[in-house]
Amino acid sequence: MSRVKITEYRAKKLILGDAYAGRSLSGISDVGFTKPNMVVKVDQGIKKRFKQGLVAVNVSSKEAGQKVREWEKRGFSHFLVEPYVSHEESEEQYLFLERVRTGIRVLHASSGGIDIEAHPELVKTYLINPALSYMVVPGIPEKFLKHLVEVFEKNFFSFLEINPLVVRGDEVYILDAAVLVDSAGIFFVKNGWNEEDVVEGKVRHIAEEKVQALQKTTPASLKLTILHPDGGLFFLLSGGGGSIVIADEAELNGVGRSIGNYGEYSGGPTREETHLYAREVIQLLLNSPAKKKALVIAGGIANFTDVKSTFKGIVDALSECASTLRGKGVKVFVRRGGPNEIEGLLFMEEYLKKEKLFGSVYGSGAVITSAVDDAIAFIKK
Amino acid sequence: MKKRIDKISNGVNILELTRSGRARVLVIGNHSGIIQSMLDFDFLSGKEIPSVLGIVAGNRKAEKYFFGTKEILLPCYKNIQIASEALGSKVDWMLNLQSGRRTFESTVSFFDFFPKSLGAHIFAENVPESHATELISRFGKKYFIVGPSGVGLLIPGALKLGAIGGVDAVQIKSGALTNAGNIAVGSTSGGMTNELIHAVARAGKRLSFAIAIGGDRFPVVSLTQIFALAEADSQTEGFVYFGELGGVDEYEIIELIKAKKFTKPLVAYIAGIIDEAFDEHVQFGHAKALVQTMDESARAKREALREAGVIAPDTFPQFLDALQKLPGGAYTAEEMDIEPLQGRQKSILSTRKVSDIDEGRIFVKGKKLSKGKENAFVDATLVALLGKPVQSPITRAFTEAVFEMLIDHGGNVSGAVNTMITARAGKDLVSSLASGLLTVGPRFGGAINEAARLWISGVVSQKTGLEFVAEKAKAGELILGIGHKKYRVGLPDPRVKALAEFATLLKVHPHYDFARSVEKATTSKNGKLILNIDGAIAALLLDILSECEGMSQRELQELADAEFFNAFFVIPRSVGFIAHFMEQKKNDEGLFRLPDELLFVRAETPKKTKKK
């Protein structure tokens, strides 16, 4: 399960329902409002929008339209426009809900507003049991809080931050809201949010995008993040924990700057899935201008991921460009354990020797960091 | 009020209970690699019976697995309720391999039906957070639930609950999973759990237990509970822990150590220094008030652990060195022959032993016939068909009566005709018999089984005969077991009349009563619609098997599904067909041809002639 951000528009719509007058804009600059006082924002899950000039407050609808066109030129695509709520800074409250082991933790400050981070002493903490109807946070209308918890539960929210929140008697105004939902809840949410409301993390590279697309089609786990495209050390790692240990070893040995990528495959991907994943990493390696380059195929001792079939997928990818790799003097370093370990390692060793790409090959009898240590020594030489 | 069984909060030692034999598992969902690895673990641990009692999955009745080199069939159950009816309170643990969407419901159902069990492992990775917290509040204090996510729980020699430690026999050996020692392993990462298990083995030490806590935000069994378990466990003398950046669980361990609630030597590795190589910190916007007091970075957690006296090295090789210094003897690798477990070939056909061909038999003794068993053939037939000896002389006598009665019903019936025609075409005995038997079906001979199905459904539904008949009439369905060409009300079928006397030997006969109530409804419309011989055999046999052989409704249904009741026709009638065959051979009348006058050839419909 992971926590993903949904748009502010969807968050407010879920909380306020029909009472919410805001509109979501995408690909159109007609704000559709004729009122004189509007708020318009970029709605793509970006933090610290105010400081980046991605929010315009108390503007006319014409000005709002201009803002949207301006932001579109800067590459943004999703916006939110809503009526402006005139208020004093002293009215601004802070409200935060997060799912914890024992219920919902509520943080509240009756003053402080958007500067709350500078004043942690103003924040009071409460724990709410969503199964009970009795819940009180002084300063927040009970009816609203109850409704908020209901929405939180029904829509599999994990995290909700309203800052600022303005309360006038029984009326509440949500000026800014950020919501993270539990992605595993998607099958259970009815008439709430869906995939289209999820704000995608910023993809910086086409390879990351391809792996993200591949991930959506398999129950296995495939992850890729590019660190230094000009590095010499490229990782084809397996296992959530093991991959961190191996990457840590490079960082601890002072070659962090040489790490081209971080990523991992686990959860029993098929030969074909591993092939497609490995191809992206190998392409990154080939594109790097570094003089000495090494590929580290390493991981812990798998519980159920088949070493032989995943290695066959990696060899499928290596075979697509073996001569180019050999020409550039690339060496491959391997450490892996798990089901069909011996057959998998023998197969890999034979292939690497045949193609003159062999660096070293270790099995579960060797320390998990053996291959990466050899690779570090190789690129340092 | 029911007494609450707060196993976890009352400090019941789950490990001790499991080591002493409470290690019987019900698997929900299917993952053959994991299940086979549990059976291999059991076998290599020297257990005489497998820990897996059954699987709740699919619509099969059983799945084939190996226990050692021997093939076994693990029973499959459609749902947890049916599993609990079959297994009673024998189950100690659940292994839930279903997807995250279905996990919550099946877990709740399991503990409803198996309240006396000890705990579970939930394998799925995509269980919603609120489902996990709900499981914690419902079951966290009563049961030991490892997951959601992770690879499970291992207690060497006693229980392998999940993929933990690997799924092939090579790893069971290299990880020394079957021999107990004194080192506990805990890890947030499933893969690293196995790495640590192997590291402990390579260091010449053995495990007291190992748990993959799982990378989810809300594991049911918390890290604190695992450390409390290790502290309470008399076998555990040291702890090896793997953690990662993110979360604040490690600060809970520090609290335990400070409060002297965990006092055993601890070696820890916290991974995630690599995070410092990223330009931006990948993190969620936690409230500052929290983050200010506790830092979730790997470096900060590592240093905090060190301050509390934990050995928490910087690099993994240093961590492995530190692990060597934990208490515990220097074990040598176990003598374990895993060769036979590799390359096993599953059979493609399986059955049971139908009759004992090696049993010593005596027919003639001292030049005299020895006193044989009464009804010996019928007895042996029932044993072969039912798989167990019959209990009651009523069952034997009834079968004897039916067999005798159904040998033949004259040469006019379709099966006999087919047999005779085939014989006269010059074919052999087996072909002629087969051709006769092939006519057995819904219209000829096969009605006993269909009638049995109807009577079972009628008794289960508790409908009256009238309602039942109305329903069938509305659906346009025939009621097999009812109706006769010749006999009618006032002119009863003498065979039915004779068999019906068996009912007087029974205390209750619900199927027979139901059949009669159906007959009452049908005969009120048409006097020919009486309970016929097929219907009577089916009804009485159901009642006899139920009362005299103690069969449950489910067992009767299984027999009907396997067409058992038709065997009561096919067995004796084969004798009749063979007799008709022999008669043909004896008289040898040559090839049979239907005389022209007995074959009506329908006039062809005139074709429309095309106009020229």
Interface residues (C-beta under 8 A of the other chain):
Chain A: M1 R3 K47 F96 E98 R99 V100 R101 T102 G103 L107 I116 E117 P120 V123 T125 A131 E153 F156 S158 F159 E161 A178 L180 D182 S183 A184 G185 F187 F188 T225 L227 S238 G239 G240 G241 G242 I244 V245 A247 D248 E249 A250 E251 L252 G256 R257 I259 Y262 S266 G267 G299 G300 I301 A302 N303 F304 G337 G338 P339 N340 E341 I342 S364 G365 V367 I368 T369
Chain B: G33 I34 G100 R101 E125 N126 V127 P128 E129 S130 A132 T133 I136 S137 V151 A163 I164 G165 G166 V167 D168 V170 Q171 S174 G175 S187 T188 S189 G190 G191 M192 T193 N194 E195 I197 H198 R202 G215 D216 R217 F218 S222 F242 E244 L245 Y269 A271 G272 I273 I274 E276 A277 F278 F284 G285 H286 A287 K288 A289 Q292 A298 D314 T315 F316 P317 L320
